[in-house]
Amino acid sequence: MKPNPNQQIFTDICFIPNTLTMTVDLETLKPVEKQYYLQHVIAPRPICFASTIDNRGLVNLSPFSFFNLFSSNPPIVVFSPSRRMRDNTTKHTLENLKEVPEVVINIVTYDMVRQVSLASCEYPKEVNEFAKAGFTEEPSTLVRPPMVKESKMKMECRVNEIKSLGDIGGAGNLVICEVLRLHIDDSLLDGEGKMDQLKINHVARLGGDWYCQVNESNLFKVEKPNTQLGIGVDALPKAIRMSKLLSGNDLGQLGNVSEMPVIEPSFDDDVLKQIIQYYSINPEEMEKELHVYAKKLLKHGKVREAWQVLLASS
C-alpha cells in the first residue's frame, strides 16, 4: 500500500492533520506495543482467577483478564493464558490444563484484588500460589483443582478444548470451558434469593497497572430495548434530533419508545408551566429551556415526562 502523503508518521503512529484522531496500524508495532494499546482500549475486562492441577497433584493459581462468557446454553466461558512476550514460554496454567483438563474459575472481588495480583508472580512450578498469596484451598465437588475459599463466586469447569492462536510470544491459547457447577455466597443474594449487583463489588482489569471497582457509586441501569421495536433516533422530530443540548444517550432513551408519543392533556408539571409562561415571547429560548429540563428528567429515567416536556415546544 502506497503511503498517504497527507499523513505524518511518528514512531509508527499516524496523525491525520486537522483531526483529533490518532490512527494506530498494529502491523507496524512491536508485540508489546500492540498489547499496550489493546489492553487500554478493550476494557474493563473481568478477571478469571484460575486454579488448576497437574498429574502429580501440584496446584497452580493464576489470574487472567482475557476472559468472558460466550454461551449460556451450553454454559461456556473462555479465557486465554497467552505465551509470554519476552521469551515465548507457556504458563503453568496451560501446562496443567493439558494434563488435567479441569479448572475452577474463582471470580475476583475488591476485597481480594491485591492477593490476586500477588498470585500473578511467576513462581517456580513447585510453588503453590494459594500459600504465597494467602488464600485457602477448598475442595471442589466435581473437579480435581481446589476452589479459592475467599472467592464468593466459583465455577467448577470442564475444559472442552484448547485452541492455540499462534506459536510466538503474545499468542493466546483459548481455553474453552463448560461450567458444571456454580457456587455463590449467600451474602451476595437478596431477600428473594437472587443476585444483588450492589453487593458483589466486582473488580475488572484496565490497561497497565489500572483496575476498576464496580460498586454502588458507579453502577447505573440502562433499560433493555422493548420487545417491540423502538422508533429510533432517526424518527425523532428534527428539533429534538439536532438539539445541541441533548446527548446521544438522551436521544437513545427517547428513541427507545415503541411509538411516537403524543401530547397528554392531563400531564401536569409546575416546572413546565413556568418555562412556558416565562419564555412564551421568545420561542428559541423556550425551546432551549425545555431541552435543558428534559435532559434532567432523562437523567433520572423519566422518559415519558421528558417526551411531554419536549412535545410542548412543537
C-alpha positions as CSV (number, residue, x, y, z in Angstrom):
1,M,0.0,0.0,0.0
2,K,1.4,3.4,-1.0
3,P,1.9,5.9,1.9
4,N,-0.6,8.7,2.1
5,P,1.2,12.0,1.6
6,N,-1.4,13.7,3.8
7,Q,-0.3,11.6,6.8
8,Q,2.7,12.3,9.1
9,I,4.3,9.2,10.5
10,F,5.8,9.4,14.0
11,T,7.1,6.1,15.6
12,D,4.7,4.0,13.5
13,I,1.6,6.0,14.6
14,C,-0.3,8.1,12.1
15,F,-1.6,11.5,13.0
16,I,-4.1,12.8,10.5
17,P,-3.9,16.6,10.1
18,N,-6.9,18.6,11.2
19,T,-8.4,15.8,13.2
20,L,-8.4,14.7,16.8
21,T,-7.8,11.1,15.9
22,M,-4.6,9.1,16.3
23,T,-4.5,6.1,14.0
24,V,-2.5,3.1,15.0
25,D,-1.5,0.5,12.5
26,L,-1.0,-2.7,14.5
27,E,1.1,-4.4,11.8
28,T,3.8,-1.8,12.3
29,L,4.0,-2.1,16.1
30,K,6.1,-4.4,18.3
31,P,4.2,-7.1,20.2
32,V,4.5,-5.2,23.5
33,E,3.1,-2.1,21.9
34,K,0.2,-4.0,20.4
35,Q,-0.6,-5.3,23.9
36,Y,-0.3,-1.8,25.4
37,Y,-2.9,-0.3,23.1
38,L,-5.3,-3.2,23.1
39,Q,-5.4,-3.6,26.9
40,H,-6.2,0.1,27.3
41,V,-8.8,0.2,24.6
42,I,-10.6,-3.1,25.4
43,A,-11.6,-2.6,29.0
44,P,-12.8,-3.2,31.6
45,R,-12.1,-6.9,31.4
46,P,-13.4,-9.4,34.0
47,I,-10.7,-11.5,35.7
48,C,-10.5,-15.3,35.6
49,F,-8.7,-16.4,38.7
50,A,-8.0,-19.9,37.6
51,S,-7.0,-22.8,39.9
52,T,-5.5,-25.9,38.1
53,I,-3.7,-29.0,38.9
54,D,-1.2,-31.3,37.2
55,N,-0.9,-35.1,37.1
56,R,1.4,-35.0,40.1
57,G,-1.1,-33.1,42.2
58,L,0.8,-29.8,42.1
59,V,-1.7,-26.9,42.2
60,N,-1.4,-23.6,40.4
61,L,-3.4,-20.4,40.9
62,S,-3.2,-17.5,38.4
63,P,-5.3,-14.6,37.2
64,F,-6.2,-13.9,33.5
65,S,-8.0,-10.9,32.2
66,F,-8.5,-12.3,28.7
67,F,-11.8,-13.9,29.9
68,N,-15.5,-13.8,29.3
69,L,-18.9,-15.6,29.0
70,F,-19.6,-16.8,25.5
71,S,-22.7,-19.1,25.8
72,S,-25.3,-19.8,28.5
73,N,-26.7,-23.0,27.0
74,P,-24.4,-24.8,27.0
75,P,-22.7,-22.6,29.7
76,I,-19.4,-21.8,28.1
77,V,-16.7,-19.4,29.3
78,V,-13.3,-18.8,27.6
79,F,-10.1,-17.5,29.0
80,S,-6.6,-17.2,27.4
81,P,-3.2,-17.9,29.1
82,S,-1.1,-16.2,26.4
83,R,2.5,-17.2,25.6
84,R,5.0,-14.9,27.4
85,M,6.0,-11.9,25.4
86,R,9.6,-11.8,26.4
87,D,10.7,-15.5,25.9
88,N,7.7,-17.2,24.2
89,T,7.3,-19.7,27.1
90,T,3.9,-21.0,28.2
91,K,2.4,-20.7,31.7
92,H,1.9,-23.4,34.3
93,T,-1.9,-23.0,34.0
94,L,-1.8,-24.0,30.3
95,E,0.6,-26.9,31.0
96,N,-1.7,-28.1,33.8
97,L,-4.8,-28.0,31.7
98,K,-3.2,-30.1,29.0
99,E,-2.6,-32.8,31.7
100,V,-5.8,-32.4,33.7
101,P,-8.5,-30.6,31.6
102,E,-10.4,-29.2,34.5
103,V,-10.3,-25.7,36.1
104,V,-12.0,-23.7,38.9
105,I,-12.7,-20.1,37.9
106,N,-12.8,-18.0,41.0
107,I,-14.4,-14.6,40.5
108,V,-12.3,-11.6,41.8
109,T,-13.9,-9.0,44.1
110,Y,-12.3,-5.9,45.6
111,D,-11.6,-7.4,49.0
112,M,-9.1,-9.9,47.4
113,V,-7.6,-8.0,44.5
114,R,-4.2,-7.4,45.9
115,Q,-3.8,-11.0,46.9
116,V,-4.8,-11.9,43.3
117,S,-2.1,-9.6,42.0
118,L,0.5,-11.3,44.2
119,A,-0.6,-14.7,42.8
120,S,0.3,-13.5,39.3
121,C,4.0,-13.6,40.2
122,E,5.9,-16.2,38.1
123,Y,6.8,-18.6,41.0
124,P,8.5,-21.9,40.2
125,K,6.3,-24.8,39.2
126,E,6.6,-26.4,42.6
127,V,5.4,-23.3,44.5
128,N,1.7,-23.2,45.5
129,E,0.3,-19.7,44.9
130,F,-2.5,-20.4,47.4
131,A,0.1,-20.3,50.1
132,K,2.1,-17.4,48.6
133,A,-0.9,-15.2,48.2
134,G,-2.6,-16.2,51.5
135,F,-5.6,-18.0,50.0
136,T,-7.3,-21.1,51.4
137,E,-7.8,-24.2,49.3
138,E,-11.3,-25.5,49.4
139,P,-12.1,-29.0,47.9
140,S,-14.2,-28.9,44.7
141,T,-17.2,-31.1,44.3
142,L,-16.8,-32.2,40.7
143,V,-13.3,-31.4,39.5
144,R,-9.8,-32.0,40.9
145,P,-8.4,-28.4,41.2
146,P,-9.3,-26.8,44.5
147,M,-11.5,-23.7,44.8
148,V,-10.4,-20.4,46.5
149,K,-12.4,-20.3,49.7
150,E,-12.2,-16.5,49.9
151,S,-13.8,-16.0,46.5
152,K,-17.6,-15.5,46.8
153,M,-18.4,-16.9,43.3
154,K,-16.7,-20.0,41.9
155,M,-17.3,-22.1,38.8
156,E,-16.2,-25.7,38.5
157,C,-15.4,-26.3,34.9
158,R,-14.5,-29.0,32.4
159,V,-12.2,-28.0,29.6
160,N,-13.7,-28.9,26.3
161,E,-11.0,-27.6,24.0
162,I,-7.8,-25.6,24.0
163,K,-7.3,-23.7,20.8
164,S,-3.8,-22.2,20.1
165,L,-3.8,-18.9,18.3
166,G,-0.1,-19.0,17.4
167,D,3.4,-20.1,18.4
168,I,5.0,-16.7,19.0
169,G,5.3,-14.5,22.1
170,G,2.0,-12.9,23.0
171,A,-0.1,-15.5,21.1
172,G,-3.2,-16.6,23.0
173,N,-4.5,-20.1,23.9
174,L,-8.3,-20.1,24.1
175,V,-9.3,-22.4,26.9
176,I,-13.0,-23.2,26.2
177,C,-14.6,-24.3,29.4
178,E,-18.0,-25.7,30.2
179,V,-19.3,-24.6,33.6
180,L,-20.5,-27.7,35.5
181,R,-21.4,-26.2,38.9
182,L,-21.6,-22.6,40.2
183,H,-21.1,-21.7,43.9
184,I,-22.4,-18.3,45.1
185,D,-22.0,-17.0,48.6
186,D,-25.3,-16.2,50.4
187,S,-24.1,-12.7,51.2
188,L,-24.5,-11.8,47.5
189,L,-28.2,-12.7,47.4
190,D,-31.2,-10.5,48.1
191,G,-34.3,-11.4,50.0
192,E,-35.7,-13.4,47.1
193,G,-32.6,-15.5,46.6
194,K,-31.5,-13.6,43.5
195,M,-28.1,-12.0,43.0
196,D,-27.8,-8.4,44.2
197,Q,-25.5,-6.5,42.0
198,L,-24.9,-3.8,44.6
199,K,-23.4,-6.4,46.9
200,I,-21.0,-8.1,44.5
201,N,-18.2,-5.5,44.3
202,H,-16.6,-6.9,41.1
203,V,-13.1,-5.9,40.0
204,A,-12.0,-5.6,36.4
205,R,-8.7,-5.0,34.6
206,L,-7.8,-2.0,32.6
207,G,-4.6,-1.1,30.8
208,G,-1.2,-1.0,32.6
209,D,-1.5,-1.1,36.4
210,W,-5.0,0.1,36.3
211,Y,-8.1,-1.7,37.7
212,C,-11.7,-0.6,38.3
213,Q,-14.0,-1.4,41.2
214,V,-17.7,-1.9,40.4
215,N,-19.7,-0.6,43.3
216,E,-22.8,1.5,44.1
217,S,-21.1,4.8,43.3
218,N,-20.5,3.9,39.6
219,L,-23.4,1.5,38.9
220,F,-26.3,2.5,36.7
221,K,-29.1,0.9,34.8
222,V,-29.8,1.0,31.1
223,E,-33.2,-0.3,30.1
224,K,-33.1,-3.1,27.5
225,P,-34.8,-2.3,24.2
226,N,-38.6,-3.0,24.2
227,T,-39.8,-6.3,22.9
228,Q,-41.4,-4.1,20.3
229,L,-39.1,-2.1,18.1
230,G,-38.1,1.3,19.2
231,I,-38.9,4.2,16.9
232,G,-35.2,5.0,16.6
233,V,-33.2,8.3,16.7
234,D,-33.9,8.9,13.0
235,A,-37.6,9.1,13.7
236,L,-37.3,11.9,16.3
237,P,-38.5,15.3,15.3
238,K,-35.7,17.3,13.8
239,A,-35.6,19.9,16.6
240,I,-35.0,17.1,19.1
241,R,-32.7,15.1,16.9
242,M,-30.5,18.1,16.1
243,S,-30.5,19.5,19.6
244,K,-27.2,21.0,20.9
245,L,-28.2,20.1,24.5
246,L,-29.4,16.6,24.3
247,S,-26.6,13.9,24.1
248,G,-26.5,10.7,22.1
249,N,-27.5,8.9,25.3
250,D,-30.5,11.2,25.7
251,L,-31.6,10.6,22.1
252,G,-31.2,6.8,22.6
253,Q,-33.6,6.9,25.5
254,L,-36.1,9.0,23.5
255,G,-35.8,6.7,20.5
256,N,-36.5,3.6,22.6
257,V,-40.2,4.1,22.8
258,S,-42.4,1.8,20.6
259,E,-44.5,4.6,19.1
260,M,-44.2,8.3,18.8
261,P,-45.7,9.9,21.9
262,V,-48.4,12.5,21.7
263,I,-49.3,15.4,24.0
264,E,-51.2,14.2,27.1
265,P,-53.7,16.9,28.1
266,S,-53.7,15.6,31.6
267,F,-49.9,15.9,32.0
268,D,-49.3,18.4,34.8
269,D,-45.8,19.8,35.7
270,D,-45.1,23.0,37.5
271,V,-41.6,23.5,36.0
272,L,-43.0,23.1,32.5
273,K,-45.7,25.6,33.2
274,Q,-43.1,28.1,34.5
275,I,-40.9,27.7,31.4
276,I,-43.8,28.2,29.0
277,Q,-45.1,31.2,30.9
278,Y,-41.7,32.9,31.3
279,Y,-40.4,32.2,27.8
280,S,-43.5,32.3,25.7
281,I,-42.5,35.5,23.9
282,N,-39.1,34.0,22.9
283,P,-39.6,30.6,21.2
284,E,-35.9,29.9,20.8
285,E,-35.2,30.5,24.5
286,M,-38.2,28.4,25.5
287,E,-37.1,25.5,23.3
288,K,-33.6,25.7,24.9
289,E,-35.0,25.7,28.5
290,L,-37.4,22.8,27.6
291,H,-34.4,20.8,26.3
292,V,-32.5,21.5,29.5
293,Y,-35.4,20.4,31.6
294,A,-36.0,17.3,29.5
295,K,-32.3,16.4,29.9
296,K,-32.6,16.5,33.7
297,L,-35.7,14.2,33.5
298,L,-33.9,11.7,31.3
299,K,-31.0,11.6,33.7
300,H,-33.5,10.2,36.2
301,G,-35.0,7.8,33.8
302,K,-38.2,9.8,33.3
303,V,-38.7,9.2,29.6
304,R,-42.4,9.7,29.5
305,E,-42.1,13.1,31.3
306,A,-39.2,14.2,29.1
307,W,-41.3,13.5,26.0
308,Q,-44.1,15.6,27.3
309,V,-41.8,18.5,28.0
310,L,-40.2,18.3,24.5
311,L,-43.6,18.0,22.8
312,A,-44.6,21.3,24.5
313,S,-42.3,23.2,22.1
314,S,-43.8,21.7,19.0
